[in-house]
Amino acid sequence: MHLLDTIPSPSPALPLPATQRLARLDTIGAPGRLARGFGASTAFLSLSPGLACVFADPDGAALTHQALGAAGMSAHQLWNAAAAELATRAHTERGVEFLVRSPAVISILTKLIGPGLRLHGSKLNMKSAQYGSPVEWHQDWAFYPHTNDDILAIGVLLDDCDLENGPMLVTPGTHTGATMWDHHGEDGCFAGLIDPDQIQDDIKRAVPCMGKAGSMSFHHVRALHGSATNTSNRPRNLLLYEVAASDAWPLMGVKDFDEFNSRLLAGPPVVAPRLTDVPVRMPLPPAKRQGSIYETQSASKKSYFTRAA
């Protein structure tokens, strides 16, 4: 799935019915021109080296400069109008939540989790060029265990991602059965990572989640995953949403019931949590360093990626 698939056709408020699509710019043969598949008169807006935005009509055909001119506008004007509409939607639909609340994403989530959905949280995993720190091997389940494990994370690539700039690595099948690794340190406090010596065989089976900017991935809350240092000269930023079944309640408790229900994505409020036989280790005593996953894991000396570098 792609990020642009979550953006519906523009409302009549736009000066010209059009949707936005990402396209490649030729950086070798004819720099500054669209790559193969688009006509010479296709209207586009350059976004960055090698990347452009083109505009498509309701039938999916790329709009030309002539078509925009006939409508009395330019590519920049259409882009600005679309950006203004998107900003309005973001403001009225709880910021970046408009993406996870889109019908296209909800359709996938209901197939994977069920008809009742709740947004557990969202965060931005940033890896700057030639520096971005690794995320050690872990299961999200260790950070926020619930009454059942019908929970997953959505990853939205904000940059092109390949093996060089630190893709998320996920080991298939590790979300099943009674597998729940210990995420505590030698001092007994929660450390947010697994001793790599305990999972060597599983690490070898991990597969990278790579793709173009805008690509989306879905992984289960108990799936083993991590990511290496970004060794490239390009950033790798990943937007993450954590979504739970509405009858999965956090074992650490609900502090504000109204706020809890405000995060419902589909289905009515639930006051009868569903209990299933799943392995649980509470993230207590809490980590010595609170904050991002980087801070939580930094207190441990058992780093796989630093050792493997």
C-alpha positions as CSV (number, residue, x, y, z in Angstrom):
1,M,0.0,0.0,0.0
2,H,1.1,3.6,-0.6
3,L,0.6,6.8,1.3
4,L,-1.1,8.4,-1.7
5,D,-3.7,5.7,-1.7
6,T,-5.0,7.1,1.6
7,I,-5.7,10.5,0.1
8,P,-9.2,10.6,-1.4
9,S,-10.1,12.5,-4.6
10,P,-10.1,16.2,-3.9
11,S,-13.3,18.0,-3.0
12,P,-15.0,20.4,-5.4
13,A,-13.2,23.2,-3.6
14,L,-10.1,22.5,-5.7
15,P,-9.9,24.6,-8.8
16,L,-9.5,21.5,-11.0
17,P,-10.5,17.8,-10.2
18,A,-7.1,16.1,-9.8
19,T,-5.2,13.7,-7.6
20,Q,-1.5,13.9,-6.8
21,R,1.0,11.2,-7.7
22,L,4.7,10.8,-7.1
23,A,6.9,10.3,-10.2
24,R,10.6,9.9,-10.9
25,L,12.7,12.6,-12.4
26,D,15.5,11.6,-14.8
27,T,18.8,12.4,-13.2
28,I,21.1,11.0,-15.8
29,G,19.9,11.0,-19.4
30,A,17.8,14.1,-19.4
31,P,18.0,15.8,-16.0
32,G,14.9,17.7,-15.0
33,R,12.5,15.6,-17.1
34,L,10.1,13.0,-16.0
35,A,11.2,9.4,-16.3
36,R,9.6,7.1,-18.9
37,G,5.9,6.7,-18.9
38,F,5.0,10.3,-19.0
39,G,4.6,12.6,-22.0
40,A,6.8,15.6,-22.6
41,S,3.9,18.0,-21.9
42,T,2.9,16.3,-18.6
43,A,2.5,18.9,-15.9
44,F,4.7,18.3,-12.8
45,L,6.2,20.0,-9.9
46,S,9.8,19.1,-8.8
47,L,9.9,18.1,-5.1
48,S,13.5,17.0,-4.7
49,P,16.3,15.6,-6.8
50,G,14.8,12.7,-8.6
51,L,11.3,13.1,-7.3
52,A,8.3,15.0,-8.7
53,C,4.5,15.4,-8.2
54,V,2.3,14.9,-11.3
55,F,-1.5,15.5,-11.4
56,A,-4.0,13.0,-12.6
57,D,-7.6,13.5,-13.7
58,P,-10.5,11.4,-12.3
59,D,-9.8,8.7,-14.9
60,G,-6.1,8.4,-13.8
61,A,-4.6,10.1,-16.9
62,A,-1.8,12.6,-16.3
63,L,-2.8,16.2,-16.8
64,T,-0.8,18.3,-19.2
65,H,0.4,21.9,-19.0
66,Q,-2.1,22.7,-21.7
67,A,-5.0,21.2,-19.7
68,L,-4.0,23.3,-16.7
69,G,-3.6,26.4,-18.8
70,A,-7.1,25.9,-20.3
71,A,-8.4,25.8,-16.7
72,G,-6.6,29.1,-16.0
73,M,-4.0,27.7,-13.6
74,S,-0.5,26.4,-13.2
75,A,1.0,23.3,-11.5
76,H,2.1,25.5,-8.6
77,Q,-1.4,26.8,-8.1
78,L,-2.9,23.3,-8.2
79,W,-0.3,22.1,-5.7
80,N,-1.0,25.0,-3.4
81,A,-4.7,24.3,-3.5
82,A,-4.2,20.6,-2.7
83,A,-1.8,21.5,0.1
84,A,-4.4,23.9,1.6
85,E,-7.1,21.3,1.5
86,L,-4.8,18.7,3.1
87,A,-3.8,21.2,5.8
88,T,-7.5,21.8,6.5
89,R,-8.2,18.1,6.8
90,A,-5.2,17.6,9.1
91,H,-6.4,20.4,11.3
92,T,-10.0,19.0,11.5
93,E,-9.1,15.3,11.7
94,R,-6.6,15.3,14.6
95,G,-3.4,16.1,12.7
96,V,-1.6,13.2,11.1
97,E,-4.4,10.9,12.2
98,F,-6.2,11.7,9.0
99,L,-4.0,9.0,7.3
100,V,-4.8,6.2,9.7
101,R,-8.5,7.2,9.7
102,S,-8.7,7.0,5.9
103,P,-11.2,4.5,4.4
104,A,-8.3,2.7,2.6
105,V,-6.4,2.1,5.8
106,I,-9.4,1.2,7.9
107,S,-10.4,-1.4,5.3
108,I,-7.0,-3.2,5.8
109,L,-7.1,-2.8,9.6
110,T,-10.6,-4.4,9.9
111,K,-9.4,-7.4,7.9
112,L,-6.4,-7.8,10.1
113,I,-7.8,-6.9,13.5
114,G,-11.6,-6.8,13.4
115,P,-14.4,-4.2,13.2
116,G,-13.5,-2.4,16.4
117,L,-10.3,-0.3,16.2
118,R,-8.5,2.1,18.5
119,L,-5.4,4.2,17.9
120,H,-2.9,3.4,20.6
121,G,-0.3,6.0,19.6
122,S,1.9,7.4,16.9
123,K,5.6,8.4,16.7
124,L,8.3,9.4,14.2
125,N,11.4,7.2,14.0
126,M,14.1,9.4,12.5
127,K,17.5,8.3,11.1
128,S,19.6,11.1,9.8
129,A,22.2,10.5,7.1
130,Q,25.4,8.8,8.1
131,Y,24.4,8.9,11.8
132,G,20.8,7.6,12.5
133,S,21.1,5.4,15.5
134,P,20.0,1.7,15.5
135,V,16.9,0.4,17.1
136,E,17.8,-2.8,19.0
137,W,15.8,-6.0,18.6
138,H,12.5,-5.9,20.5
139,Q,8.8,-6.7,20.4
140,D,6.4,-3.8,20.7
141,W,4.3,-6.0,23.0
142,A,6.9,-5.6,25.7
143,F,6.3,-1.8,25.9
144,Y,2.5,-1.9,26.1
145,P,0.9,-5.3,26.8
146,H,-2.9,-5.5,26.5
147,T,-5.6,-8.0,27.4
148,N,-5.2,-9.5,23.9
149,D,-2.6,-9.1,21.2
150,D,-4.8,-8.0,18.3
151,I,-2.5,-5.1,17.8
152,L,-0.3,-4.0,15.0
153,A,1.9,-1.1,13.9
154,I,1.7,0.7,10.5
155,G,5.0,2.0,9.1
156,V,4.9,4.8,6.6
157,L,8.1,5.5,4.8
158,L,8.8,9.2,4.5
159,D,11.9,8.6,2.5
160,D,13.0,6.0,0.0
161,C,14.4,3.1,2.0
162,D,16.9,0.4,1.0
163,L,19.6,-1.7,2.8
164,E,21.9,1.2,3.2
165,N,19.8,3.7,5.2
166,G,18.6,1.5,8.0
167,P,15.4,-0.3,7.0
168,M,13.2,-1.9,9.6
169,L,14.1,-5.6,9.9
170,V,11.3,-8.0,10.8
171,T,11.5,-11.8,11.5
172,P,8.4,-13.6,10.1
173,G,6.5,-15.9,12.4
174,T,7.8,-14.6,15.7
175,H,4.4,-13.2,16.6
176,T,2.8,-16.6,17.0
177,G,2.8,-19.2,19.8
178,A,4.1,-18.4,23.3
179,T,7.1,-16.4,22.2
180,M,7.7,-13.5,24.6
181,W,11.3,-12.6,25.1
182,D,12.6,-10.9,28.2
183,H,13.2,-7.2,27.7
184,H,14.7,-6.5,31.1
185,G,18.4,-5.6,31.9
186,E,20.7,-7.3,34.3
187,D,19.6,-4.9,37.0
188,G,16.0,-6.1,36.7
189,C,14.7,-2.8,35.2
190,F,12.9,-2.7,31.8
191,A,15.5,-2.1,29.1
192,G,13.3,-2.2,25.9
193,L,15.5,-4.7,24.1
194,I,16.3,-8.4,23.9
195,D,19.7,-9.9,24.7
196,P,20.9,-10.6,21.1
197,D,22.6,-13.9,22.2
198,Q,19.1,-15.3,22.8
199,I,17.8,-14.6,19.3
200,Q,20.7,-15.3,16.9
201,D,18.7,-17.8,14.8
202,D,15.7,-15.4,14.6
203,I,17.9,-12.5,13.6
204,K,19.3,-14.5,10.7
205,R,15.7,-15.0,9.3
206,A,14.8,-11.3,9.4
207,V,13.7,-9.5,6.2
208,P,14.0,-5.8,5.5
209,C,11.0,-3.6,4.9
210,M,12.1,-1.5,2.0
211,G,10.3,0.7,-0.6
212,K,9.8,4.1,-2.1
213,A,8.7,7.1,0.0
214,G,5.0,6.7,0.8
215,S,5.1,2.9,1.0
216,M,3.3,1.4,4.0
217,S,4.0,-1.8,6.1
218,F,2.0,-3.6,8.8
219,H,3.5,-5.7,11.5
220,H,2.1,-7.5,14.5
221,V,2.8,-6.2,18.0
222,R,4.7,-9.4,18.9
223,A,6.8,-9.6,15.8
224,L,10.6,-9.4,16.5
225,H,12.1,-6.4,14.8
226,G,14.9,-3.8,14.9
227,S,16.9,-1.6,12.5
228,A,20.6,-0.9,11.9
229,T,22.5,2.4,11.8
230,N,21.9,4.6,8.7
231,T,25.2,4.4,6.9
232,S,24.1,6.2,3.8
233,N,24.1,9.9,2.8
234,R,20.3,9.9,2.8
235,P,17.8,10.2,5.7
236,R,15.4,7.4,6.6
237,N,12.4,8.7,8.4
238,L,9.5,6.4,9.4
239,L,6.1,7.4,10.6
240,L,4.6,4.8,12.9
241,Y,1.0,4.2,14.0
242,E,0.0,1.7,16.7
243,V,-3.5,0.3,16.3
244,A,-5.3,-2.1,18.7
245,A,-8.6,-3.9,18.6
246,S,-11.1,-1.8,20.6
247,D,-11.6,-4.6,23.1
248,A,-7.8,-4.8,23.8
249,W,-7.2,-2.8,26.9
250,P,-3.8,-1.8,28.2
251,L,-2.7,-3.8,31.2
252,M,-1.0,-0.6,32.6
253,G,-4.5,0.9,32.9
254,V,-6.6,3.6,31.4
255,K,-6.1,7.1,33.0
256,D,-8.8,9.0,31.0
257,F,-11.7,7.1,29.7
258,D,-13.0,9.9,27.5
259,E,-9.6,10.4,25.9
260,F,-9.3,6.6,25.5
261,N,-12.6,6.6,23.5
262,S,-11.6,9.6,21.5
263,R,-9.0,7.4,19.8
264,L,-11.6,5.0,18.4
265,L,-11.1,4.6,14.7
266,A,-14.0,2.2,14.1
267,G,-16.8,0.7,16.2
268,P,-18.4,1.8,19.4
269,P,-16.8,2.1,22.9
270,V,-16.1,-1.1,24.7
271,V,-16.3,-1.7,28.5
272,A,-15.8,-5.4,28.4
273,P,-12.1,-6.2,27.5
274,R,-11.5,-9.4,25.7
275,L,-9.0,-11.7,27.5
276,T,-6.9,-14.2,25.6
277,D,-4.1,-16.5,26.6
278,V,-1.1,-14.6,25.5
279,P,2.4,-14.4,27.2
280,V,3.0,-11.2,29.1
281,R,5.9,-9.5,30.8
282,M,5.2,-6.2,32.4
283,P,7.6,-3.3,31.6
284,L,8.3,-2.9,35.3
285,P,10.3,-1.7,37.1
286,P,10.4,1.1,34.6
287,A,13.5,1.9,32.5
288,K,16.1,4.0,34.1
289,R,16.0,6.4,31.1
290,Q,12.5,7.4,30.1
291,G,11.5,8.8,26.8
292,S,12.0,7.6,23.2
293,I,12.9,4.0,22.5
294,Y,16.5,5.2,21.9
295,E,16.7,6.5,25.4
296,T,15.1,3.4,26.9
297,Q,17.5,1.1,25.1
298,S,20.6,3.3,25.8
299,A,20.9,2.1,29.4
300,S,21.7,-1.5,28.2
301,K,25.2,-2.7,27.2
302,K,23.8,-5.6,25.1
303,S,23.7,-3.9,21.7
304,Y,23.5,-6.1,18.7
305,F,23.9,-3.5,16.0
306,T,26.9,-1.8,17.7
307,R,28.6,-5.1,18.1
308,A,27.8,-6.1,14.5
309,A,29.0,-2.9,13.0
